[in-house]
Amino acid sequence: MESLTHSSSFLLPNPPVDTAALTYVLVVLNRDLPRFTPLLWKNGDFELKLLSVLISQICICADGGANRLYDEMPLLFPDETALAVRQRYKPDLIKGDMDSVREEVSQFYRALIMHLDSSFVSLLAEVLEIHLGTRIVDASDDQDTTDLHKCIAYIRDLPNLENENASTCVLVAGALGGRFDHEVGNINVLCHFSSTRIVLLSDDCLIQLLPSSHHHKIHIHPTIEGPHCGLVPISGPSKSSTTTGLQWNLSDTEMRFGGLISTSNLVKDEIVTVRSDSDLLWTISLKKIR
Amino acid sequence: MPMLFPDETALAVRQRYKPELIKGDMDSVREEVSQFYRALILHLDSSFVSLLAEVLEIHMGTRVVDASDDQDTTDLHKCIAYIRDLPNLKNENASTCVLVAGALGGRFDHEAGNINVLCHFSSTQIVLLSDDCLIQLLPSSHLHEIHIHPTIEGPHCGLVPIRGPSKSSTTTGLQWNLSDTEMKFGGLISTSNLAKDEIVTVRSDSDLLWTVSLKKIG
């Protein structure tokens, strides 16, 4: 069975250069902006060639996530003008059904985008036009797909990422807290796109899916995360899970809701390994950054 | 609690809203908080005080380890177990309803642990509450009739197959009703739904979590 390595090095102020070559894409949702969001932006240390235009980061706001960026990013830099902060941390795309993003926020970012290369602008304008004001209904589900779902689908279809899906990692800021149905909808997106690395982030913790198809090796960075952690059988009961590196390791242990699930566990070693017959959610607490 | 009543003294508010019991492994409660409430409790009927003192002594400073799980049971788990054993509630389990404040948000493993307590004690009505929403378990053993009070809750709601895939769920009263519909993580789960009628009914072959948003109160 193949092994997958996980590392929260994107939260380190100075991540090691030889980190597993991952392309990070940041998605900002419409919930309180985690205080470490500027770190995620800076650490998108990669280049993306899109229509032969070099872009240093990709940040996508899911609809009202643009409001969050506009309102809350300046609060993290009280010594600077709001305008300077907003220009520095501007999204590359605002995507979704556009029923939450405020008019002045949308206009502000559109005006900023106009300063970019014109071919890129027309691509973006095209995408923005398509989604502005239109509610997209997935009739087979009888429900709209969530804004996050639309963003992930969009990211997976990006031409330059298409052959590199294994090494793309989507960081989702503001994914947790607030309404539980939103939170669980975001978790469902992890399960739906199980072959794409997606990390749900809040100020307090992160969540990732560990597909049963792989053994997992999780590098713990104790300056930024832990020790509190857990493993949750989200798709249904798990007959057998085995871990190393935890205070209370699982050893061919059964897990299910209504019985044992691993919560309030502690990471002991700098590497935690997990394997299971069932998809599990891995969650670890984040230390206060900034 | 004093912050919710800025026009009164903190002492007056704390005396009015005092707990009957502080329960758990006691590794979080601050010393001055514990002493404050113990002093208040001593003003009560002496037989009740001795019962409480007995319970507090038993649990003060002792970490309870459930060796069969290789892990501690959560503080919420201990509370629910304690409530279910209360003599005057023992024959009335069906009509007890436990309201859990501060159950959601923060660390996800805590939240999942609290949801697991709902599943573990599935025959007890437990409502997890936060400022933004509530969560309840709807056991598959019953047909559920949920009365919606639109001044305090909704319209956003959802149904989640927490124990595993559900082959068949049927609802009435929602914007997007389920009709013998399959639900599972990785496929369809009902989120960002809306309560349309004042009564929502749910039946399913699987235990579901019901969640509804709460309106700003206070």
Boltz contact constraints between the chains, C-beta under 6 A:
constraints:
  - contact:
      token1: [A, 141]
      token2: [B, 188]
      max_distance: 6.0
  - contact:
      token1: [A, 142]
      token2: [B, 176]
      max_distance: 6.0
  - contact:
      token1: [A, 143]
      token2: [B, 176]
      max_distance: 6.0
  - contact:
      token1: [A, 177]
      token2: [B, 105]
      max_distance: 6.0
  - contact:
      token1: [A, 178]
      token2: [B, 132]
      max_distance: 6.0
  - contact:
      token1: [A, 179]
      token2: [B, 132]
      max_distance: 6.0
  - contact:
      token1: [A, 179]
      token2: [B, 133]
      max_distance: 6.0
  - contact:
      token1: [A, 179]
      token2: [B, 213]
      max_distance: 6.0
  - contact:
      token1: [A, 180]
      token2: [B, 133]
      max_distance: 6.0
  - contact:
      token1: [A, 180]
      token2: [B, 135]
      max_distance: 6.0
  - contact:
      token1: [A, 180]
      token2: [B, 211]
      max_distance: 6.0
  - contact:
      token1: [A, 181]
      token2: [B, 158]
      max_distance: 6.0
  - contact:
      token1: [A, 181]
      token2: [B, 191]
      max_distance: 6.0
  - contact:
      token1: [A, 181]
      token2: [B, 211]
      max_distance: 6.0
  - contact:
      token1: [A, 184]
      token2: [B, 160]
      max_distance: 6.0
  - contact:
      token1: [A, 184]
      token2: [B, 191]
      max_distance: 6.0
  - contact:
      token1: [A, 185]
      token2: [B, 191]
      max_distance: 6.0
  - contact:
      token1: [A, 188]
      token2: [B, 185]
      max_distance: 6.0
  - contact:
      token1: [A, 188]
      token2: [B, 189]
      max_distance: 6.0
  - contact:
      token1: [A, 191]
      token2: [B, 185]
      max_distance: 6.0
  - contact:
      token1: [A, 191]
      token2: [B, 186]
      max_distance: 6.0
  - contact:
      token1: [A, 192]
      token2: [B, 186]
      max_distance: 6.0
  - contact:
      token1: [A, 204]
      token2: [B, 106]
      max_distance: 6.0
  - contact:
      token1: [A, 204]
      token2: [B, 107]
      max_distance: 6.0
  - contact:
      token1: [A, 205]
      token2: [B, 107]
      max_distance: 6.0
  - contact:
      token1: [A, 205]
      token2: [B, 108]
      max_distance: 6.0
  - contact:
      token1: [A, 207]
      token2: [B, 108]
      max_distance: 6.0
  - contact:
      token1: [A, 230]
      token2: [B, 109]
      max_distance: 6.0
  - contact:
      token1: [A, 232]
      token2: [B, 112]
      max_distance: 6.0
  - contact:
      token1: [A, 234]
      token2: [B, 185]
      max_distance: 6.0
  - contact:
      token1: [A, 235]
      token2: [B, 185]
      max_distance: 6.0
  - contact:
      token1: [A, 236]
      token2: [B, 164]
      max_distance: 6.0
  - contact:
      token1: [A, 236]
      token2: [B, 165]
      max_distance: 6.0
  - contact:
      token1: [A, 237]
      token2: [B, 164]
      max_distance: 6.0
  - contact:
      token1: [A, 248]
      token2: [B, 70]
      max_distance: 6.0
  - contact:
      token1: [A, 248]
      token2: [B, 71]
      max_distance: 6.0
  - contact:
      token1: [A, 257]
      token2: [B, 116]
      max_distance: 6.0
  - contact:
      token1: [A, 257]
      token2: [B, 119]
      max_distance: 6.0
  - contact:
      token1: [A, 257]
      token2: [B, 162]
      max_distance: 6.0
  - contact:
      token1: [A, 257]
      token2: [B, 163]
      max_distance: 6.0
  - contact:
      token1: [A, 258]
      token2: [B, 119]
      max_distance: 6.0
  - contact:
      token1: [A, 258]
      token2: [B, 120]
      max_distance: 6.0
  - contact:
      token1: [A, 260]
      token2: [B, 69]
      max_distance: 6.0
  - contact:
      token1: [A, 261]
      token2: [B, 116]
      max_distance: 6.0
  - contact:
      token1: [A, 263]
      token2: [B, 109]
      max_distance: 6.0
  - contact:
      token1: [A, 263]
      token2: [B, 112]
      max_distance: 6.0
  - contact:
      token1: [A, 263]
      token2: [B, 113]
      max_distance: 6.0
  - contact:
      token1: [A, 283]
      token2: [B, 108]
      max_distance: 6.0
  - contact:
      token1: [A, 283]
      token2: [B, 109]
      max_distance: 6.0
  - contact:
      token1: [A, 285]
      token2: [B, 107]
      max_distance: 6.0
